[in-house]
Amino acid sequence: MAIVVVPVILLIARNIGFVGNALLVLLGFGAVVIVHEFGHFIVAKLSGIKVEAFSLFMPPILLGMQKTEEGIRIRILPEILPKKDDDSGNGSLCFTIASKCKASETEYRIGLIPFGGFVKMLGQEDTGPIKSTDDPRSYANKPPHTRAAVLAAGVTFNVISAVIVFMIVFLVGINLSPAVIGDVIPNSPAQRAGLKAGDEIIEIAGESEDIDFGNIAIAAALSGKDEKVQMRVRHLDGTEEDFALVAEQIPGESLRAFGIQTPKSLAIGKLTKADADFLLSQTGLLAGDIIKSVNGRPVATYWEMDQIIRESFVPKVTLSAERIDSVSGEVRLIEAKIRLTLISPKRPDMPESVLNSDIYSLVPPLRITDVLDRKDGDDTKPSVQPDDIILAIGDVENPSYEQMREVTTEYEGKELPVKVLRKGDDGAELITTVTVVPKRQAGGNRVMIGVGITYDFERNVVAGTIPPAEGSAALEIPAGAAITAVDGAPVLNFFDIAREIGKYAGQRITIDYRLDEQVAGAVSMDVPGEEDSYVVTSYFADLIPFKPYERTYKADGPVDAVIMGYRKTVMFIAQTYVTLRRLIGGLVSPKDLMGPVGIMTLSYRIVAERPFVYYVYFLGLISAAIAVFNFLPLPPLDGGLVVLLLVEKIKGSALSERVQAIVAYAGWAVIGTLILYVTFNDIVRNFFS
């Protein structure tokens, strides 16, 4: 025994943080299940129904405890470790702790499968029809309204517990993202209505008290088709304005939305060691840094910084940030040179791809951002380098991203020549041809050469042009030409080009170019108007993980806490209901759902990374969601069993045991399939993605 116990104790001691967090997750999730089952249990007891077992988690039995006349009987793994020639079902690991106590009819169990729980009543089976018996204390012999009350009690207790949990949370206080607009998605209802980053929604769909960002998402998802959602907005200058938005299906979103994004702060969030090292090498920033100015201009909010960045149109900006020394605690100001990129809206007629975009119909050349690591001696290791500009790939000169993908696929397993423009150690540019061997991605369908790709915005050379609008012709600028001026203003790179073209929205301008010493020319361009939702802006080239902008939500007292808890419970119940309704309607993919593994994993992350109050808040959300899920009209869920009781009430008698069995097994098949599906997705998403 010591050989087994000692290593286990040492393992727990070395991973005490993980074990403690995992234990909190199990206790919290178990508490939610116990509350639900206790609802069934207490109402069944009060109704005179014999309760045979109360179980946390699902069979087989891990531990069972029951009071008997001899004492407290304890069973350990009775189904897995049965006792030979013993019909009692107690198993070989069964013993009684002698103690004077009154015998109980209920065994309290912990199941081996850490999911759900159940209350076993006499005459009631979750996996089959109601069992007929002459015992007056049988569930089957109680009138329909009593059985309905027992079934509804679990959901009712979950709702009540959610209100209590949120009440506790708001008494303590919790930081949540307020109903402030962080940004608006181009060509979304919010963008077309004129909402701006920094605007605060102070009333939406009739709600104005203690609203946070979640209220925005719920108002959009709950609204009917073509229904206008009324909201009142406070602008940055303090003025207030009323809006009416119709939610739409935003690309990439599972539910209809307004196109409003969550607000961010100026503080850099926590990162993994690898991501932190990469961020430091690319930007010079660390987790915890707080941005104070951009190119010398002070900023107090993320949207102020964002606006400056959008209008910068330069290859790099200088960010000043406050940094707290981890050893001395001293606060000092650091500067970081941050590379920018250009962002343009994707067109509906363009293929879906990261790089299928253009700068006012001008397509920049492709630039290599990084080269994936490969083992030494690998003959497929690319001889390209970061910052190489691709001039040709195979026989295709100045390729677009789609052309590059086609050529790469065509050359799978074969040597592929790539002509690149590269800066030497002395800074001089030189043209060289290298060879790569495209390989098919393991477990995927893409053929790759192991490089990251973006556009080259830091020169003024175009790889080509595309039609500025559907039905129109592309600008007659030869591939490889350098744009020298926009309406008379000299330009040196694409940032200059985007800035100058953007000045003439809705107007006709002249673009000058030069291909070589002999070939030069000029073309006319009709610049899209702002109403066409085509606006090019600047943004950070490297992902900088800013923390969410949060505000403290705290009740003024117990009464206010109850009200806030009630509102939050109603919101999450509505959210769960809408998600399930959209799932049935095909508007939400089952891949977006989270099962037991996903819930446990997310719970652990919250416990490990955030203050404990956030985990309590999450348990309130889970309790509200379980209430909705359990009351779905699908046997053997509580809602489905209530439906069968209504049928019995209308019919005047219960359905036959055969029909009940068919319904129960069909329901379990549907639920079991869904649980297996979401569990598989949870495992893939959390451990292999």
C-alpha positions as CSV (number, residue, x, y, z in Angstrom):
1,M,0.0,0.0,0.0
2,A,2.8,2.4,0.9
3,I,4.4,1.8,-2.5
4,V,1.2,3.3,-4.1
5,V,0.3,5.9,-1.5
6,V,3.7,7.6,-1.1
7,P,4.2,8.4,-4.8
8,V,0.7,9.7,-5.0
9,I,1.3,12.0,-2.0
10,L,4.5,13.2,-3.6
11,L,2.8,13.9,-6.9
12,I,0.1,15.9,-5.2
13,A,2.6,17.8,-3.2
14,R,4.6,18.8,-6.3
15,N,1.5,19.9,-8.1
16,I,-0.5,21.3,-5.2
17,G,-1.6,24.3,-7.2
18,F,-3.0,22.2,-10.0
19,V,-4.7,19.8,-7.5
20,G,-6.2,22.6,-5.5
21,N,-7.6,24.3,-8.6
22,A,-8.9,21.0,-9.9
23,L,-10.6,20.3,-6.6
24,L,-12.3,23.7,-6.6
25,V,-13.6,23.0,-10.1
26,L,-15.1,19.7,-9.1
27,L,-16.6,21.1,-5.9
28,G,-18.1,24.1,-7.7
29,F,-19.6,22.0,-10.5
30,G,-20.7,19.4,-8.0
31,A,-22.5,22.1,-6.0
32,V,-24.5,23.2,-9.1
33,V,-25.6,19.6,-9.7
34,I,-26.4,19.0,-6.0
35,V,-28.6,22.1,-5.9
36,H,-30.6,20.8,-8.9
37,E,-30.9,17.3,-7.5
38,F,-31.7,18.6,-4.0
39,G,-34.7,20.4,-5.5
40,H,-36.1,17.0,-6.7
41,F,-35.1,15.4,-3.4
42,I,-36.7,17.8,-1.0
43,V,-39.9,18.1,-2.9
44,A,-40.1,14.3,-3.3
45,K,-39.6,13.9,0.4
46,L,-42.2,16.6,1.2
47,S,-44.6,14.8,-1.2
48,G,-44.3,11.5,0.6
49,I,-42.3,9.8,-2.2
50,K,-39.7,7.2,-1.2
51,V,-36.3,8.3,-2.4
52,E,-34.0,5.3,-2.8
53,A,-30.8,7.2,-3.8
54,F,-29.3,10.6,-4.1
55,S,-26.2,10.7,-6.4
56,L,-23.6,13.3,-7.3
57,F,-22.2,12.3,-10.7
58,M,-23.3,9.3,-12.8
59,P,-22.9,5.5,-12.3
60,P,-21.1,3.3,-11.7
61,I,-21.0,3.9,-8.0
62,L,-17.7,5.1,-6.6
63,L,-18.9,5.6,-3.1
64,G,-22.3,4.8,-1.4
65,M,-23.3,5.7,2.2
66,Q,-26.6,4.7,3.9
67,K,-27.8,4.6,7.5
68,T,-28.9,1.2,8.6
69,E,-29.9,-0.2,12.0
70,E,-26.4,-1.6,12.4
71,G,-24.7,1.7,11.5
72,I,-23.5,3.6,8.5
73,R,-23.0,1.2,5.6
74,I,-20.3,2.2,3.1
75,R,-20.0,0.7,-0.4
76,I,-17.0,1.3,-2.6
77,L,-17.2,0.5,-6.3
78,P,-19.8,-2.2,-5.8
79,E,-20.5,-2.8,-9.5
80,I,-16.9,-2.9,-10.5
81,L,-15.8,-5.0,-7.5
82,P,-18.7,-7.4,-6.9
83,K,-18.7,-10.1,-4.2
84,K,-19.0,-13.7,-5.3
85,D,-22.4,-15.3,-4.5
86,D,-23.7,-12.1,-3.0
87,D,-27.1,-11.0,-4.3
88,S,-27.2,-7.8,-2.1
89,G,-25.1,-5.8,-4.6
90,N,-22.9,-4.5,-1.8
91,G,-19.7,-5.6,-3.5
92,S,-16.5,-6.9,-1.9
93,L,-15.5,-3.4,-0.5
94,C,-18.5,-3.0,1.8
95,F,-18.3,-2.3,5.5
96,T,-20.4,-0.8,8.3
97,I,-19.3,1.9,10.8
98,A,-21.0,1.0,14.0
99,S,-23.0,3.9,15.3
100,K,-26.4,4.4,16.9
101,C,-28.7,5.9,14.2
102,K,-32.1,5.6,12.7
103,A,-32.2,3.6,9.5
104,S,-32.6,5.7,6.3
105,E,-34.4,4.7,3.1
106,T,-32.0,6.8,1.0
107,E,-28.4,5.9,0.0
108,Y,-26.2,8.9,-0.8
109,R,-23.8,8.2,-3.6
110,I,-20.9,9.7,-5.6
111,G,-20.7,8.4,-9.2
112,L,-17.5,7.5,-11.0
113,I,-18.3,9.6,-14.1
114,P,-17.9,13.2,-13.0
115,F,-20.9,14.5,-14.9
116,G,-24.5,15.3,-13.7
117,G,-26.2,13.5,-10.9
118,F,-29.7,12.1,-10.2
119,V,-32.3,11.3,-7.5
120,K,-33.7,7.7,-7.7
121,M,-37.3,7.5,-6.5
122,L,-39.3,4.3,-6.0
123,G,-41.2,3.5,-9.2
124,Q,-39.2,6.1,-11.3
125,E,-36.5,5.2,-13.9
126,D,-34.5,7.7,-16.0
127,T,-33.6,5.0,-18.5
128,G,-37.0,3.5,-19.0
129,P,-40.8,3.6,-18.2
130,I,-42.3,4.3,-14.8
131,K,-42.4,1.0,-12.9
132,S,-45.8,-0.1,-11.7
133,T,-46.1,-0.9,-7.9
134,D,-48.7,-1.1,-5.2
135,D,-46.6,1.0,-2.8
136,P,-48.5,4.3,-2.1
137,R,-45.1,6.0,-1.7
138,S,-44.2,5.2,-5.3
139,Y,-43.5,8.1,-7.7
140,A,-45.8,6.3,-10.2
141,N,-48.7,6.4,-7.8
142,K,-48.7,10.1,-7.1
143,P,-51.0,12.4,-9.0
144,P,-49.6,14.1,-12.2
145,H,-49.4,17.6,-10.5
146,T,-47.3,16.2,-7.6
147,R,-44.9,14.5,-10.1
148,A,-44.8,17.7,-12.1
149,A,-43.8,19.6,-9.0
150,V,-41.0,17.2,-8.2
151,L,-39.7,17.4,-11.8
152,A,-39.9,21.2,-11.9
153,A,-38.2,21.6,-8.5
154,G,-34.7,20.9,-9.9
155,V,-35.0,23.7,-12.5
156,T,-36.6,26.0,-9.9
157,F,-33.7,25.5,-7.4
158,N,-31.2,26.1,-10.2
159,V,-32.8,29.5,-11.0
160,I,-33.0,30.4,-7.3
161,S,-29.4,29.4,-6.7
162,A,-28.3,31.4,-9.7
163,V,-30.0,34.5,-8.3
164,I,-28.3,33.9,-4.9
165,V,-24.9,33.3,-6.5
166,F,-25.1,36.5,-8.5
167,M,-26.4,38.4,-5.4
168,I,-23.3,37.3,-3.6
169,V,-21.1,38.3,-6.5
170,F,-22.6,41.8,-6.7
171,L,-22.3,42.2,-2.9
172,V,-18.6,41.5,-3.2
173,G,-18.2,43.4,-6.5
174,I,-16.9,42.2,-9.9
175,N,-15.2,43.8,-12.8
176,L,-17.0,43.3,-16.1
177,S,-16.8,44.9,-19.6
178,P,-19.3,47.8,-19.6
179,A,-21.7,48.6,-22.5
180,V,-19.0,50.8,-24.1
181,I,-18.3,50.4,-27.8
182,G,-14.8,49.2,-28.3
183,D,-15.0,49.3,-32.1
184,V,-17.6,48.8,-34.9
185,I,-17.3,46.2,-37.7
186,P,-17.2,47.8,-41.2
187,N,-20.6,47.6,-43.0
188,S,-22.4,46.5,-39.9
189,P,-25.6,48.0,-38.5
190,A,-23.6,49.9,-35.9
191,Q,-21.2,51.3,-38.5
192,R,-24.0,52.3,-40.8
193,A,-25.9,54.0,-37.9
194,G,-22.8,56.1,-37.1
195,L,-21.8,54.6,-33.8
196,K,-18.2,55.2,-32.8
197,A,-15.6,53.6,-30.6
198,G,-15.9,55.1,-27.1
199,D,-19.7,55.7,-27.3
200,E,-21.5,54.2,-24.3
201,I,-24.9,52.5,-24.5
202,I,-26.8,53.7,-21.4
203,E,-30.2,52.1,-22.3
204,I,-31.0,49.2,-24.6
205,A,-34.2,47.3,-25.2
206,G,-35.8,49.0,-22.2
207,E,-32.9,48.1,-19.8
208,S,-30.9,50.9,-18.3
209,E,-29.9,49.6,-14.8
210,D,-26.5,48.0,-14.3
211,I,-26.2,47.0,-18.0
212,D,-22.9,45.6,-19.2
213,F,-21.6,44.5,-22.6
214,G,-23.5,41.2,-22.3
215,N,-26.8,43.1,-22.6
216,I,-25.8,44.3,-26.1
217,A,-25.2,40.8,-27.3
218,I,-28.5,39.5,-25.7
219,A,-30.6,42.4,-27.1
220,A,-29.3,41.6,-30.6
221,A,-29.8,37.8,-30.3
222,L,-33.3,38.1,-28.8
223,S,-34.6,40.5,-31.3
224,G,-36.9,39.3,-34.0
225,K,-36.2,39.4,-37.7
226,D,-36.1,43.0,-39.0
227,E,-37.1,44.2,-35.5
228,K,-35.6,47.5,-34.5
229,V,-33.8,47.5,-31.1
230,Q,-34.1,50.9,-29.4
231,M,-31.0,52.2,-27.6
232,R,-29.8,55.4,-26.1
233,V,-26.1,56.3,-26.5
234,R,-23.9,58.8,-24.7
235,H,-21.2,60.1,-27.0
236,L,-17.6,61.1,-25.9
237,D,-18.6,64.8,-25.9
238,G,-21.4,64.0,-23.3
239,T,-24.3,64.4,-25.7
240,E,-27.0,61.7,-25.8
241,E,-28.7,60.3,-28.9
242,D,-31.3,57.7,-29.6
243,F,-30.7,54.9,-32.2
244,A,-32.7,52.0,-33.6
245,L,-30.6,49.1,-34.9
246,V,-31.6,45.9,-36.7
247,A,-29.4,43.0,-35.8
248,E,-27.8,41.0,-38.7
249,Q,-25.9,37.8,-39.2
250,I,-22.3,39.1,-39.0
251,P,-19.7,37.0,-40.8
252,G,-17.8,34.8,-38.3
253,E,-20.5,35.2,-35.6
254,S,-22.8,32.4,-34.5
255,L,-25.7,34.7,-33.5
256,R,-27.1,37.9,-35.0
257,A,-25.4,41.0,-33.8
258,F,-25.0,44.7,-34.2
259,G,-21.4,44.6,-35.2
260,I,-20.2,46.2,-31.8
261,Q,-16.9,44.9,-30.4
262,T,-15.9,44.7,-26.8
263,P,-13.9,47.6,-25.4
264,K,-10.2,47.2,-24.5
265,S,-7.9,49.0,-22.1
266,L,-4.4,50.3,-22.5
267,A,-2.8,47.6,-20.4
268,I,-1.0,44.6,-22.0
269,G,-2.6,41.3,-20.8
270,K,-0.9,38.1,-19.5
271,L,0.7,35.8,-22.0
272,T,2.3,32.4,-22.1
273,K,6.1,32.3,-21.9
274,A,6.5,31.7,-25.6
275,D,4.0,34.4,-26.6
276,A,5.6,36.9,-24.1
277,D,9.0,36.3,-25.6
278,F,7.7,36.8,-29.1
279,L,5.9,40.0,-28.2
280,L,9.0,41.4,-26.5
281,S,11.2,40.5,-29.5
282,Q,8.8,42.1,-32.0
283,T,7.6,45.1,-30.0
284,G,9.6,45.6,-26.9
285,L,6.5,45.4,-24.8
286,L,5.8,43.2,-21.7
287,A,2.6,42.0,-19.9
288,G,1.5,44.7,-17.5
289,D,2.8,47.6,-19.6
290,I,0.3,50.5,-19.8
291,I,0.4,52.7,-22.9
292,K,0.6,56.4,-22.1
293,S,1.3,58.1,-25.5
294,V,1.6,57.5,-29.2
295,N,4.2,59.5,-31.1
296,G,4.3,61.9,-28.2
297,R,0.5,62.4,-28.1
298,P,-1.0,61.4,-24.7
299,V,-3.8,58.9,-24.6
300,A,-6.2,58.0,-21.8
301,T,-8.3,55.3,-23.4
302,Y,-7.8,52.6,-25.9
303,W,-10.1,54.2,-28.5
304,E,-8.0,57.4,-28.3
305,M,-4.9,55.4,-29.1
306,D,-6.8,53.4,-31.8
307,Q,-7.9,56.6,-33.5
308,I,-4.4,57.9,-33.6
309,I,-3.0,54.6,-35.0
310,R,-5.8,54.4,-37.7
311,E,-4.8,57.9,-39.0
312,S,-1.0,57.5,-38.7
313,F,-0.2,56.0,-42.1
314,V,3.5,55.5,-41.3
315,P,5.5,52.2,-41.2
316,K,6.2,52.6,-37.5
317,V,5.0,54.5,-34.5
318,T,6.5,55.1,-31.1
319,L,4.5,54.0,-28.0
320,S,5.5,55.2,-24.6
321,A,4.4,52.9,-21.8
322,E,4.6,52.7,-18.0
323,R,6.4,49.6,-16.7
324,I,6.6,48.4,-13.1
325,D,9.9,46.8,-12.3
326,S,9.1,43.3,-11.0
327,V,12.0,43.5,-8.4
328,S,12.1,47.1,-7.1
329,G,8.5,48.1,-7.9
330,E,9.8,51.2,-9.5
331,V,7.6,52.7,-12.2
332,R,9.5,53.8,-15.3
333,L,8.6,55.0,-18.8
334,I,9.8,52.9,-21.8
335,E,9.5,53.5,-25.5
336,A,8.7,50.8,-28.1
337,K,8.9,51.1,-31.9
338,I,5.8,49.3,-33.3
339,R,5.4,48.3,-36.9
340,L,2.1,49.1,-38.5
341,T,0.1,47.5,-41.3
342,L,-2.8,48.7,-43.5
343,I,-6.3,47.3,-43.0
344,S,-8.8,47.5,-45.8
345,P,-12.4,46.0,-45.9
346,K,-12.8,42.7,-47.7
347,R,-15.1,42.8,-50.7
348,P,-18.0,40.4,-51.0
349,D,-16.8,39.3,-54.5
350,M,-13.3,38.4,-53.2
351,P,-12.4,34.8,-52.3
352,E,-12.1,34.2,-48.5
353,S,-8.5,34.5,-47.5
354,V,-6.4,36.5,-45.1
355,L,-4.6,38.3,-47.9
356,N,-7.4,38.7,-50.4
357,S,-7.7,42.4,-50.1
358,D,-6.3,45.6,-51.8
359,I,-5.5,49.2,-51.1
360,Y,-7.9,51.2,-53.2
361,S,-7.7,48.5,-56.0
362,L,-3.9,48.5,-55.8
363,V,-2.4,45.1,-54.8
364,P,1.0,45.2,-52.9
365,P,3.7,42.5,-53.4
366,L,3.9,39.6,-50.9
367,R,6.5,39.8,-48.1
368,I,7.7,36.9,-45.9
369,T,7.2,37.6,-42.2
370,D,8.7,34.5,-40.7
371,V,10.1,31.0,-41.6
372,L,8.9,28.0,-39.6
373,D,11.5,26.0,-37.8
374,R,12.5,22.7,-39.2
375,K,15.0,20.0,-38.1
376,D,18.6,20.5,-39.3
377,G,19.3,18.5,-42.4
378,D,15.8,18.7,-43.7
379,D,16.1,19.1,-47.4
380,T,12.7,20.9,-47.5
381,K,14.0,23.7,-45.2
382,P,13.2,27.0,-47.1
383,S,16.2,29.1,-48.1
384,V,13.9,32.2,-48.0
385,Q,14.3,34.7,-45.1
386,P,12.1,37.0,-43.1
387,D,11.4,40.3,-44.9
388,D,12.1,38.7,-48.4
389,I,9.7,40.2,-50.9
390,I,8.4,37.7,-53.4
391,L,9.0,38.9,-57.0
392,A,8.1,35.6,-58.7
393,I,7.1,32.0,-57.8
394,G,7.5,29.4,-60.4
395,D,6.6,31.0,-63.7
396,V,4.3,33.6,-62.1
397,E,5.7,37.1,-61.8
398,N,4.4,39.4,-59.1
399,P,2.0,36.8,-57.7
400,S,-1.1,37.4,-55.8
401,Y,-1.8,35.4,-52.7
402,E,-4.2,33.1,-54.5
403,Q,-1.7,32.6,-57.3
404,M,1.0,31.7,-54.8
405,R,-1.3,29.1,-53.2
406,E,-2.1,27.6,-56.7
407,V,1.6,27.4,-57.7
408,T,2.6,25.9,-54.3
409,T,0.0,23.2,-54.6
410,E,1.1,22.4,-58.2
411,Y,4.7,21.9,-57.1
412,E,3.9,19.6,-54.2
413,G,7.0,17.5,-53.4
414,K,9.0,19.2,-56.3
415,E,11.6,22.0,-56.3
416,L,10.0,25.3,-56.6
417,P,12.0,28.4,-57.7
418,V,11.2,31.6,-55.8
419,K,12.7,35.0,-56.9
420,V,12.9,37.4,-54.0
421,L,14.1,40.9,-53.3
422,R,16.3,40.9,-50.2
423,K,18.3,43.4,-48.2
424,G,21.9,42.6,-47.7
425,D,23.9,43.2,-44.5
426,D,24.9,46.6,-45.9
427,G,21.3,47.6,-46.5
428,A,21.6,47.3,-50.3
429,E,18.7,45.5,-52.1
430,L,19.6,42.5,-54.2
431,I,17.5,40.1,-56.3
432,T,18.1,36.4,-55.7
433,T,16.4,33.1,-56.6
434,V,16.0,30.4,-54.0
435,T,14.5,26.9,-54.1
436,V,11.9,25.4,-51.8
437,V,10.0,22.1,-51.8
438,P,6.3,22.5,-50.9
439,K,5.0,19.8,-48.5
440,R,1.4,18.8,-47.6
441,Q,0.5,19.8,-44.1
442,A,0.3,16.8,-41.7
443,G,-3.3,15.9,-41.2
444,G,-4.5,18.7,-43.5
445,N,-5.2,19.5,-47.1
446,R,-2.9,22.5,-47.6
447,V,0.4,22.3,-49.4
448,M,2.8,24.7,-47.7
449,I,6.4,26.0,-47.9
450,G,6.6,26.8,-44.2
451,V,6.6,30.6,-44.3
452,G,4.3,33.4,-43.0
453,I,3.0,35.8,-45.6
454,T,1.8,39.4,-45.5
455,Y,1.9,42.4,-47.8
456,D,4.9,44.7,-48.5
457,F,3.5,48.1,-47.5
458,E,6.9,49.7,-46.9
459,R,7.6,50.3,-50.6
460,N,5.5,52.0,-53.3
461,V,5.7,49.0,-55.8
462,V,2.5,47.3,-56.9
463,A,2.2,43.6,-57.8
464,G,-0.9,44.4,-59.8
465,T,-4.4,45.9,-59.8
466,I,-7.9,44.7,-59.5
467,P,-11.2,46.3,-60.7
468,P,-12.1,49.0,-58.1
469,A,-15.8,47.9,-58.3
470,E,-17.8,45.1,-59.7
471,G,-18.3,45.6,-63.5
472,S,-15.5,48.1,-63.8
473,A,-12.0,47.7,-65.3
474,A,-8.8,47.5,-63.4
475,L,-6.3,50.4,-63.5
476,E,-3.8,50.1,-66.3
477,I,-0.7,50.1,-64.1
478,P,1.9,47.4,-65.0
479,A,2.8,44.9,-62.4
480,G,6.1,45.8,-60.7
481,A,5.6,49.5,-61.3
482,A,6.3,52.1,-58.5
483,I,3.6,54.6,-57.7
484,T,5.4,57.9,-57.6
485,A,2.6,60.4,-56.9
486,V,-1.1,60.6,-56.0
487,D,-2.8,63.7,-57.5
488,G,0.6,65.5,-57.6
489,A,1.7,64.5,-54.0
490,P,4.9,62.4,-54.0
491,V,4.6,59.0,-52.3
492,L,7.3,56.7,-51.0
493,N,5.3,53.7,-49.7
494,F,1.8,52.3,-49.4
495,F,1.1,54.2,-46.2
496,D,1.6,57.4,-48.2
497,I,-0.5,56.1,-51.0
498,A,-3.4,55.1,-48.7
499,R,-3.3,58.5,-46.9
500,E,-3.3,60.5,-50.0
501,I,-6.0,58.5,-51.8
502,G,-8.1,58.6,-48.7
503,K,-8.2,62.4,-48.8
504,Y,-10.3,62.3,-52.0
505,A,-13.2,60.1,-51.1
506,G,-15.8,60.3,-53.9
507,Q,-13.5,62.2,-56.3
508,R,-11.5,61.5,-59.4
509,I,-7.7,61.7,-59.0
510,T,-4.5,60.9,-61.0
511,I,-2.1,58.2,-60.1
512,D,1.5,58.5,-61.5
513,Y,3.7,55.5,-61.8
514,R,7.1,54.5,-63.2
515,L,8.1,50.9,-64.3
516,D,11.7,51.6,-65.4
517,E,13.7,54.4,-67.0
518,Q,11.8,54.1,-70.2
519,V,8.2,53.3,-69.1
520,A,6.1,55.7,-67.0
521,G,2.6,56.9,-67.1
522,A,-0.5,58.2,-65.3
523,V,-4.0,56.8,-64.8
524,S,-7.2,58.3,-63.5
525,M,-9.0,56.7,-60.4
526,D,-12.4,57.2,-59.0
527,V,-12.0,57.0,-55.3
528,P,-14.8,55.3,-53.4
529,G,-16.9,57.5,-51.2
530,E,-17.2,57.0,-47.5
531,E,-20.7,55.8,-48.0
532,D,-19.3,52.8,-49.8
533,S,-17.8,51.6,-46.5
534,Y,-14.4,51.4,-48.1
535,V,-11.9,53.1,-45.9
536,V,-8.3,52.0,-45.5
537,T,-6.8,52.5,-42.0
538,S,-3.5,51.6,-40.2
539,Y,-3.2,49.1,-37.4
540,F,-0.5,47.2,-35.4
541,A,1.3,44.7,-37.6
542,D,1.9,42.3,-34.6
543,L,-0.9,41.2,-32.3
544,I,-0.7,43.1,-29.0
545,P,-3.0,41.5,-26.4
546,F,-4.6,44.4,-24.6
547,K,-6.7,43.6,-21.5
548,P,-10.4,44.1,-21.7
549,Y,-11.7,47.5,-20.4
550,E,-13.6,46.7,-17.3
551,R,-15.7,48.5,-14.7
552,T,-16.7,47.4,-11.2
553,Y,-20.3,46.3,-10.7
554,K,-21.2,46.3,-7.1
555,A,-24.5,46.5,-5.3
556,D,-25.4,49.3,-2.9
557,G,-26.8,46.8,-0.4
558,P,-28.6,43.4,-0.1
559,V,-31.8,44.5,-1.7
560,D,-29.9,46.0,-4.7
561,A,-27.9,42.8,-4.9
562,V,-31.0,40.7,-5.2
563,I,-32.3,42.9,-8.0
564,M,-29.0,42.7,-9.8
565,G,-28.8,39.0,-9.3
566,Y,-32.3,38.5,-10.7
567,R,-31.6,40.6,-13.8
568,K,-28.4,38.7,-14.5
569,T,-30.1,35.3,-14.1
570,V,-32.9,36.3,-16.5
571,M,-30.2,37.5,-19.0
572,F,-28.3,34.2,-18.9
573,I,-31.5,32.2,-19.1
574,A,-32.5,34.2,-22.2
575,Q,-29.1,33.7,-23.7
576,T,-29.2,29.9,-23.2
577,Y,-32.7,29.7,-24.6
578,V,-31.8,31.8,-27.7
579,T,-28.6,29.7,-28.3
580,L,-30.6,26.4,-28.2
581,R,-33.4,27.9,-30.4
582,R,-30.8,29.0,-33.0
583,L,-29.2,25.5,-32.8
584,I,-32.4,23.8,-33.6
585,G,-33.0,26.3,-36.4
586,G,-29.6,25.7,-37.9
587,L,-28.3,29.2,-37.2
588,V,-25.7,28.0,-34.6
589,S,-23.3,25.1,-35.3
590,P,-23.1,22.3,-32.7
591,K,-19.4,22.9,-32.8
592,D,-19.9,26.2,-31.0
593,L,-21.5,24.4,-28.0
594,M,-19.5,23.5,-24.9
595,G,-19.8,20.1,-23.2
596,P,-18.6,18.7,-19.8
597,V,-14.9,18.7,-20.8
598,G,-15.1,22.2,-22.1
599,I,-16.9,23.5,-19.0
600,M,-14.4,21.8,-16.7
601,T,-11.5,23.2,-18.8
602,L,-12.9,26.7,-18.8
603,S,-13.6,26.4,-15.1
604,Y,-10.1,25.4,-14.4
605,R,-8.7,28.4,-16.4
606,I,-11.0,30.8,-14.6
607,V,-9.9,29.4,-11.2
608,A,-6.2,29.4,-12.1
609,E,-6.1,32.8,-13.8
610,R,-8.7,35.1,-12.3
611,P,-9.9,36.1,-8.9
612,F,-12.3,33.6,-7.2
613,V,-15.3,35.9,-7.7
614,Y,-15.2,35.2,-11.4
615,Y,-15.5,31.4,-10.8
616,V,-18.5,32.1,-8.6
617,Y,-20.0,34.2,-11.4
618,F,-19.4,31.4,-13.9
619,L,-21.1,28.9,-11.6
620,G,-24.2,31.3,-11.6
621,L,-24.1,31.2,-15.4
622,I,-23.8,27.4,-15.4
623,S,-26.7,27.1,-13.0
624,A,-28.9,29.3,-15.2
625,A,-27.9,27.3,-18.3
626,I,-28.7,24.0,-16.6
627,A,-32.1,25.2,-15.7
628,V,-32.9,25.9,-19.4
629,F,-31.3,22.7,-20.7
630,N,-33.1,20.5,-18.1
631,F,-36.5,21.9,-19.0
632,L,-36.2,21.2,-22.7
633,P,-39.3,19.1,-23.9
634,L,-37.1,16.0,-24.5
635,P,-37.4,12.9,-22.3
636,P,-35.6,12.0,-20.1
637,L,-34.9,15.6,-19.3
638,D,-37.3,17.2,-16.7
639,G,-39.1,19.2,-19.3
640,G,-39.7,16.2,-21.5
641,L,-41.1,14.2,-18.5
642,V,-43.4,17.2,-17.7
643,V,-44.7,17.0,-21.3
644,L,-45.5,13.3,-20.8
645,L,-47.4,14.2,-17.6
646,L,-49.4,16.7,-19.6
647,V,-50.2,14.0,-22.1
648,E,-51.3,11.8,-19.3
649,K,-53.5,14.5,-17.8
650,I,-55.2,15.1,-21.2
651,K,-55.4,11.4,-22.1
652,G,-56.7,10.5,-18.6
653,S,-54.2,7.7,-18.2
654,A,-50.5,7.1,-18.5
655,L,-48.8,6.0,-21.7
656,S,-48.1,2.3,-21.9
657,E,-44.8,1.1,-20.5
658,R,-43.7,0.1,-24.1
659,V,-44.3,3.6,-25.4
660,Q,-42.6,5.2,-22.4
661,A,-39.6,3.0,-22.9
662,I,-39.4,3.9,-26.6
663,V,-39.6,7.6,-25.8
664,A,-37.0,7.3,-23.0
665,Y,-34.5,5.4,-25.0
666,A,-34.9,7.7,-28.0
667,G,-34.4,10.7,-25.8
668,W,-31.3,9.2,-24.2
669,A,-29.9,8.3,-27.7
670,V,-30.3,12.0,-28.8
671,I,-28.8,13.4,-25.6
672,G,-26.0,10.8,-25.5
673,T,-25.1,11.5,-29.2
674,L,-25.0,15.3,-28.5
675,I,-22.9,14.8,-25.4
676,L,-20.4,12.6,-27.2
677,Y,-20.3,15.1,-30.1
678,V,-19.7,18.2,-27.9
679,T,-17.2,16.2,-25.8
680,F,-15.2,15.3,-28.9
681,N,-15.2,18.9,-30.0
682,D,-14.2,20.0,-26.5
683,I,-11.2,17.6,-26.5
684,V,-10.1,18.7,-30.0
685,R,-10.6,22.4,-29.2
686,N,-8.8,22.4,-25.8
687,F,-6.1,19.8,-26.2
688,F,-5.3,19.6,-29.9
689,S,-6.1,23.0,-31.5
